Amino acid sequence: DAPYKLILLRHGESEWNAKNLFTGWVDVDLTDKGEKEAIRGGELMKDAGLLPDVVHTSLQKRAIRTAQLSLTSADRHWIPVHRSWRLNERHYGALQGKNKAEILEQFGEEQFMQWRRSYDTPPPVLDADAEWSQYNDARYATIPPELRPQTECLKDVVHRMMPYWYDSIVPDLLTGRTVLVAAHGNSLRALVKHLDGISDADIAGLNIPTGIPLAYELDAEFKPVVPHGTYLDPEAAKAAIEAVKNQGKKK
Ligand SMILES: Cc1ccc(S(=O)(=O)Nc2cc3c(c(O)c2O)C(=O)c2ccccc2C3=O)cc1
């Protein structure tokens, strides 16, 4: 019975975050800093006595390794793990592999700002045989080709993530298990949008700090007992959220 315990953990710095490139479905690894963030995330769970019984993650190594590193430092490396493309980062289409300057040059400020704020406008598609395409990657062979993303808007991410929430995560919660979801900025945004009932207009402005577990207690209707959940290191979370807000204002 309620309350159900859910922990969200966004992977830390990746090799392309450090280079300020759009990553999306490109499968880059964590940097040393990103690994340390994951380890600290596990320590925070352990200190809080919030021990996952099962973990759900994506098919991308930065999330898979964040799950493993955090669970190891929480002494919970032995729990069952489930991986799905439905928890992958948002597919950034033709922007994958590009930095801000290249995008501004190629598409202009107007288009850039529109994409940035938009909920339902996807970037241009990435051709199946393009340099940063994963269209023919073995791990996506089980997705029917017509369903395989070649670009996504946030709305697309919500729609492909929600079946996984209902069919795979909720059943685990219903058995009384504490569930860890170790995933990405936009796949976690999609989940938080659903949990907290955030509007299409507001969700683009929501940033989930990396490496700090976000704990939700859900009632019998799967509504958060505390809206927006509780970060296991509230000060660090507050500072990180402020920093991203200021970074976004930077020209
Ligand atoms: C690689 C990169 C480019 C631009 C930035 S930003 O400082 O301008 N902030 C930023 C930019 C964007 C985005 C963003 O969240 C952001 O913080 C987007 O979400 C986005 C979604 C679909 C197309 C384009 C964007 C987008 O340009 C950060 C990182």
The ligand as an SDF file (V2000), in Angstrom:
LIG
                    3D

 29 32  0  0  0  0  0  0  0  0999 V2000
   24.8920   22.0260  -26.6040 C   0  0  0  0  0  0  0  0  0  0  0  0
   24.2030   23.2070  -26.0050 C   0  0  0  0  0  0  0  0  0  0  0  0
   23.7230   24.2190  -26.8110 C   0  0  0  0  0  0  0  0  0  0  0  0
   23.0550   25.2870  -26.2650 C   0  0  0  0  0  0  0  0  0  0  0  0
   22.9110   25.3550  -24.8890 C   0  0  0  0  0  0  0  0  0  0  0  0
   22.0930   26.7040  -24.2010 S   0  0  0  0  0  0  0  0  0  0  0  0
   22.9700   27.3000  -23.2180 O   0  0  0  0  0  0  0  0  0  0  0  0
   21.6430   27.5830  -25.2710 O   0  0  0  0  0  0  0  0  0  0  0  0
   20.8090   26.1230  -23.4170 N   0  0  0  0  0  0  0  0  0  0  0  0
   19.8760   25.3020  -24.0200 C   0  0  0  0  0  0  0  0  0  0  0  0
   19.6780   25.2120  -25.4160 C   0  0  0  0  0  0  0  0  0  0  0  0
   18.7190   24.3310  -25.9000 C   0  0  0  0  0  0  0  0  0  0  0  0
   17.9420   23.5680  -25.0350 C   0  0  0  0  0  0  0  0  0  0  0  0
   18.1390   23.6750  -23.6620 C   0  0  0  0  0  0  0  0  0  0  0  0
   17.3790   22.9340  -22.8020 O   0  0  0  0  0  0  0  0  0  0  0  0
   19.0950   24.5220  -23.1660 C   0  0  0  0  0  0  0  0  0  0  0  0
   19.3040   24.6130  -21.8030 O   0  0  0  0  0  0  0  0  0  0  0  0
   16.9570   22.6740  -25.5630 C   0  0  0  0  0  0  0  0  0  0  0  0
   16.2630   21.9810  -24.7800 O   0  0  0  0  0  0  0  0  0  0  0  0
   16.7990   22.5210  -26.9720 C   0  0  0  0  0  0  0  0  0  0  0  0
   15.8750   21.5900  -27.4650 C   0  0  0  0  0  0  0  0  0  0  0  0
   15.7440   21.4210  -28.8510 C   0  0  0  0  0  0  0  0  0  0  0  0
   16.5430   22.1710  -29.7220 C   0  0  0  0  0  0  0  0  0  0  0  0
   17.4640   23.1270  -29.2290 C   0  0  0  0  0  0  0  0  0  0  0  0
   17.5770   23.2810  -27.8450 C   0  0  0  0  0  0  0  0  0  0  0  0
   18.5260   24.2330  -27.3210 C   0  0  0  0  0  0  0  0  0  0  0  0
   19.2250   24.9310  -28.0830 O   0  0  0  0  0  0  0  0  0  0  0  0
   23.3620   24.3650  -24.0630 C   0  0  0  0  0  0  0  0  0  0  0  0
   24.0250   23.2720  -24.6220 C   0  0  0  0  0  0  0  0  0  0  0  0
  1  2  1  0
  2  3  1  0
  2 29  2  0
  3  4  2  0
  4  5  1  0
  5  6  1  0
  5 28  2  0
  6  7  2  0
  6  8  2  0
  6  9  1  0
  9 10  1  0
 10 11  1  0
 10 16  2  0
 11 12  2  0
 12 13  1  0
 12 26  1  0
 13 14  2  0
 13 18  1  0
 14 15  1  0
 14 16  1  0
 16 17  1  0
 18 19  2  0
 18 20  1  0
 20 21  1  0
 20 25  2  0
 21 22  2  0
 22 23  1  0
 23 24  2  0
 24 25  1  0
 25 26  1  0
 26 27  2  0
 28 29  1  0
M  END
$$$$
